[in-house]
């Protein structure tokens, strides 16, 4: 169990919340804007390959994909956000875990809102045709629907929206996984074209632009998210451990259920702040995935 030590503002070990400083109710300044066939033929032998499972994501691409980690630790005083001790442990563990799975890693530390936007926009404009998936790990302070850069906050949907089907064509119908360690419309979906696997069929199948996303939040809407200053956040500890243990044997949603199980049962807060000890947490997994996701063996 994590969280046996007491935290204070001097950086001692213990559990902290990834939210606006509880000692201040000052609002931060608004940041500046800135249909597949059931079987295939092996081209070399002419023999039929294994049947394609229509409910399982295709993973036999040249690359598993890119994993972007944004790790925000130090914040401008105007935001009211505290120093995030322990986040470097999360970043290092996530980098080791996703790299071992086969992802090409990109790490960015202490990013402003503008830098976060430019980084993810740039990645979304790259050609992901040879990639099976995309992963983004966001480590920062947050609030309902927003996440913090070092100088202010940005709507989370703005960052994830760069990878929607109508914006990032090379990731259409491929899983886009967002793992968010932080505290938390009426738009009509016009769809985006998805090429079929049939060589004899030039038609396109329509797929919602919001499809094939998974948002794994460290906590439920409206609640704090806990981070141990020595061991890292509860959610990232549980996530990386579960991926390391089960990635080659279980489907992603089964893995995430185990993450929920560990965070819910194995962690409890220890803090010197009145009313903040003996608290619990449950991650929140929001899935728009349309198939089962299995990491390649």
Secondary structure per residue as TSV (DSSP state, phi and psi in degrees):
chain	resnum	aa	ss	phi	psi
A	1	X	-	360.0	139.1
A	2	X	B	-96.7	157.1
A	3	X	-	97.1	36.9
A	4	X	-	-87.9	-11.6
A	5	X	S	-105.2	161.4
A	6	X	-	-98.5	138.0
A	7	X	-	-100.0	148.1
A	8	X	-	-142.3	175.6
A	9	X	T	-69.3	-9.9
A	10	X	T	-83.7	-2.9
A	11	X	-	97.7	11.1
A	12	X	-	-65.8	161.1
A	13	X	S	-64.9	149.9
A	14	X	S	152.0	-172.3
A	15	X	E	-101.0	138.2
A	16	X	E	-128.5	166.1
A	17	X	E	-106.6	142.0
A	18	X	S	-93.1	67.2
A	19	X	S	-144.1	178.2
A	20	X	S	-56.8	141.9
A	21	X	-	-50.6	122.1
A	22	X	T	-68.1	-14.5
A	23	X	T	-84.5	-3.8
A	24	X	-	-136.0	132.9
A	25	X	-	-102.9	9.6
A	26	X	-	-67.7	130.7
A	27	X	-	-76.9	135.3
A	28	X	-	-69.1	155.2
A	29	X	-	-68.7	145.7
A	30	X	-	-68.0	126.9
A	31	X	-	-71.5	158.0
A	32	X	-	-73.5	150.5
A	33	X	-	-68.8	46.3
A	34	X	-	-45.7	360.0
A	35	X	-	360.0	116.7
A	36	X	-	-95.5	155.7
A	37	X	-	-75.7	157.8
A	38	X	S	-80.4	-13.6
A	39	X	-	-153.6	158.0
A	40	X	-	-125.7	164.9
A	41	X	B	-111.2	131.1
A	42	X	-	-68.4	118.2
A	43	X	T	-64.0	-29.2
A	44	X	T	-78.7	-42.6
A	45	X	T	-101.5	-18.2
A	46	X	-	77.9	2.5
A	47	X	-	-89.0	155.3
A	48	X	B	-74.0	133.4
A	49	X	-	-83.7	-179.6
A	50	X	-	-62.1	143.5
A	51	X	-	-58.4	144.8
A	52	X	-	-82.7	130.7
A	53	X	-	-84.5	114.7
A	54	X	T	-68.5	-11.3
A	55	X	T	-108.3	22.2
A	56	X	B	-135.9	130.1
A	57	X	-	-63.8	136.9
A	58	X	-	-70.3	128.0
A	59	X	-	-118.9	-4.1
A	60	X	-	-84.6	55.2
A	61	X	S	-96.4	163.1
A	62	X	S	-57.4	-31.4
A	63	X	E	-132.2	143.3
A	64	X	E	-68.5	-32.4
A	65	X	E	135.2	-173.4
A	66	X	E	-101.9	142.4
A	67	X	E	-120.8	119.4
A	68	X	E	-103.2	128.0
A	69	X	E	-114.8	121.5
A	70	X	E	-108.8	117.3
A	71	X	E	-118.7	103.1
A	72	X	-	-102.6	120.4
A	73	X	-	-118.1	-40.5
A	74	X	-	-111.9	134.0
A	75	X	-	-126.8	147.8
A	76	X	-	-61.7	142.6
A	77	X	G	-57.8	-31.3
A	78	X	G	-65.2	-19.9
A	79	X	G	-78.4	-21.0
A	80	X	T	76.5	10.3
A	81	X	-	-92.0	139.1
A	82	X	-	-85.8	159.4
A	83	X	-	-57.4	134.1
A	84	X	-	-100.7	76.1
A	85	X	T	-59.1	137.2
A	86	X	T	98.6	-14.8
A	87	X	H	-70.4	-28.1
A	88	X	H	-66.5	-29.6
A	89	X	H	-66.0	-44.0
A	90	X	H	-58.7	-47.1
A	91	X	H	-62.8	-43.7
A	92	X	H	-66.2	-41.2
A	93	X	H	-67.7	-41.9
A	94	X	H	-64.3	-41.9
A	95	X	H	-61.1	-45.1
A	96	X	H	-63.7	-43.1
A	97	X	H	-66.8	-52.2
A	98	X	H	-73.7	-29.7
A	99	X	H	-64.7	-41.9
A	100	X	H	-66.4	-26.1
A	101	X	H	-75.1	-21.4
A	102	X	T	119.7	7.1
A	103	X	-	-81.0	148.6
A	104	X	E	-84.7	121.4
A	105	X	E	-93.3	142.8
A	106	X	E	-135.3	124.1
A	107	X	E	-116.8	134.2
A	108	X	E	-134.8	124.4
A	109	X	E	-105.0	146.7
A	110	X	S	46.0	66.8
A	111	X	-	-96.8	134.3
A	112	X	-	-71.3	170.1
A	113	X	H	-58.0	-45.7
A	114	X	H	-62.7	-39.5
A	115	X	H	-67.4	-40.4
A	116	X	H	-61.2	-44.5
A	117	X	H	-64.1	-45.8
A	118	X	H	-65.4	-39.1
A	119	X	H	-63.7	-50.9
A	120	X	H	-71.1	-34.8
A	121	X	H	-62.1	-44.2
A	122	X	H	-61.3	-43.9
A	123	X	H	-64.3	-37.8
A	124	X	H	-66.7	-24.2
A	125	X	T	-88.5	-4.2
A	126	X	S	-74.9	164.0
A	127	X	-	-87.2	110.9
A	128	X	-	-102.4	20.3
A	129	X	T	-59.6	-32.7
A	130	X	T	-90.9	6.9
A	131	X	E	-106.6	146.0
A	132	X	E	-85.5	-23.1
A	133	X	E	-164.2	-178.5
A	134	X	E	-143.8	141.3
A	135	X	E	-129.6	140.4
A	136	X	E	-134.9	129.1
A	137	X	E	-112.9	120.5
A	138	X	E	-112.2	119.9
A	139	X	E	-119.6	107.4
A	140	X	S	-168.4	-179.1
A	141	X	-	-76.0	160.6
A	142	X	E	-158.6	178.0
A	143	X	E	-152.1	-178.2
A	144	X	T	-58.8	112.5
A	145	X	T	81.3	-1.1
A	146	X	E	-132.2	161.3
A	147	X	E	-135.7	150.5
A	148	X	E	-95.6	136.3
A	149	X	E	-88.9	-179.2
A	150	X	T	-69.7	-14.8
A	151	X	T	-119.8	4.9
A	152	X	E	162.2	-169.8
A	153	X	E	-116.2	162.1
A	154	X	E	-140.6	146.6
A	155	X	E	-61.8	127.4
A	156	X	H	-59.6	-35.3
A	157	X	H	-64.5	-26.0
A	158	X	H	-66.3	-40.9
A	159	X	H	-72.0	-45.0
A	160	X	H	-73.7	-25.1
A	161	X	H	-65.2	-21.3
A	162	X	T	-61.6	-20.6
A	163	X	T	-105.0	9.4
A	164	X	S	-60.9	157.8
A	165	X	T	-59.2	-29.3
A	166	X	T	-87.1	-4.1
A	167	X	T	-112.8	-32.6
A	168	X	-	-124.7	85.4
A	169	X	G	-62.9	-33.8
A	170	X	G	-76.4	-4.6
A	171	X	G	-112.7	9.6
A	172	X	T	-61.4	133.1
A	173	X	T	70.4	12.1
A	174	X	S	-113.4	148.3
A	175	X	E	-68.5	134.6
A	176	X	E	-122.4	110.2
A	177	X	E	-108.7	122.4
A	178	X	E	-115.7	122.9
A	179	X	E	-112.4	116.8
A	180	X	E	-120.6	108.3
A	181	X	E	-97.2	97.3
A	182	X	S	-169.7	159.6
A	183	X	-	-79.3	148.9
A	184	X	-	-120.6	360.0
A	185	X	-	360.0	173.1
A	186	X	-	-129.7	18.2
A	187	X	-	-71.5	136.4
A	188	X	-	-85.4	140.5
A	189	X	-	-96.0	111.8
A	190	X	-	-84.8	-10.0
A	191	X	-	85.2	166.6
A	192	X	E	-141.3	147.9
A	193	X	E	-70.8	140.3
A	194	X	E	-129.8	119.0
A	195	X	E	-66.3	138.1
A	196	X	-	-81.9	162.9
A	197	X	S	-84.3	-7.4
A	198	X	-	-77.8	124.6
A	199	X	T	-72.7	-23.1
A	200	X	T	-91.9	-3.5
A	201	X	-	-122.1	115.6
A	202	X	-	-91.5	2.2
A	203	X	-	-74.7	161.8
A	204	X	E	-114.9	145.9
A	205	X	E	-99.4	136.1
A	206	X	E	-84.3	142.6
A	207	X	E	-140.0	138.9
A	208	X	-	-58.8	143.1
A	209	X	T	-68.0	-21.2
A	210	X	T	-90.8	2.8
A	211	X	T	-74.5	158.1
A	212	X	T	69.4	26.5
A	213	X	E	-104.0	146.7
A	214	X	E	-129.0	124.9
A	215	X	E	-111.5	111.2
A	216	X	E	-104.3	99.8
A	217	X	E	-88.5	145.1
A	218	X	S	-69.9	-18.7
A	219	X	S	-149.1	166.3
A	220	X	-	-75.7	158.1
A	221	X	T	-55.7	133.7
A	222	X	T	89.9	-5.2
A	223	X	-	-111.5	158.1
A	224	X	-	-68.5	159.0
A	225	X	-	-122.5	126.8
A	226	X	E	-93.1	143.4
A	227	X	E	-137.3	124.4
A	228	X	E	-83.3	132.3
A	229	X	T	-69.6	-18.6
A	230	X	T	-102.7	-38.2
A	231	X	T	-104.0	-5.9
A	232	X	E	92.8	178.0
A	233	X	E	-69.5	151.0
A	234	X	H	-58.4	-44.8
A	235	X	H	-63.9	-47.6
A	236	X	H	-69.0	-34.3
A	237	X	H	-59.4	-48.9
A	238	X	H	-68.6	-40.0
A	239	X	H	-62.6	-51.5
A	240	X	H	-66.2	-37.4
A	241	X	H	-63.9	-43.6
A	242	X	H	-65.9	-40.2
A	243	X	H	-65.1	-41.8
A	244	X	H	-64.5	-34.2
A	245	X	H	-86.0	-35.5
A	246	X	H	-121.1	-0.5
A	247	X	T	-58.8	-30.7
A	248	X	T	-91.0	0.0
A	249	X	T	-129.8	-25.8
A	250	X	S	-116.2	153.6
A	251	X	-	-72.3	152.4
A	252	X	H	-55.8	-43.1
A	253	X	H	-67.0	-30.0
A	254	X	H	-66.2	-40.1
A	255	X	H	-63.1	-44.3
A	256	X	H	-66.8	-31.2
A	257	X	H	-64.2	-37.5
A	258	X	H	-68.2	-33.1
A	259	X	H	-63.4	-48.1
A	260	X	H	-56.2	-44.1
A	261	X	H	-60.1	-46.0
A	262	X	H	-68.6	-45.7
A	263	X	H	-61.8	-42.2
A	264	X	H	-66.6	-35.9
A	265	X	H	-105.5	-28.3
A	266	X	H	-99.1	-2.3
A	267	X	B	-126.1	146.2
A	268	X	-	-154.6	137.4
A	269	X	-	-73.7	149.9
A	270	X	-	-134.2	113.9
A	271	X	-	-144.8	150.2
A	272	X	S	-88.0	-0.8
A	273	X	S	-80.6	128.7
A	274	X	T	-55.1	129.0
A	275	X	T	83.4	2.8
A	276	X	-	-109.6	6.4
A	277	X	S	-94.4	158.4
A	278	X	S	60.6	36.5
A	279	X	-	-101.4	156.6
A	280	X	-	-118.8	175.2
A	281	X	-	-154.8	146.2
A	282	X	-	-133.8	124.0
A	283	X	-	-64.5	165.2
A	284	X	E	-130.8	116.3
A	285	X	E	-104.6	115.7
A	286	X	E	-109.7	114.0
A	287	X	E	-115.7	128.0
A	288	X	-	-114.8	20.3
A	289	X	-	-64.7	144.6
A	290	X	-	-109.1	-2.2
A	291	X	S	-145.0	171.1
A	292	X	B	-76.0	140.6
A	293	X	-	-112.2	115.6
A	294	X	-	-118.1	125.8
A	295	X	-	-65.7	141.9
A	296	X	-	-64.9	144.7
A	297	X	-	-75.5	360.0
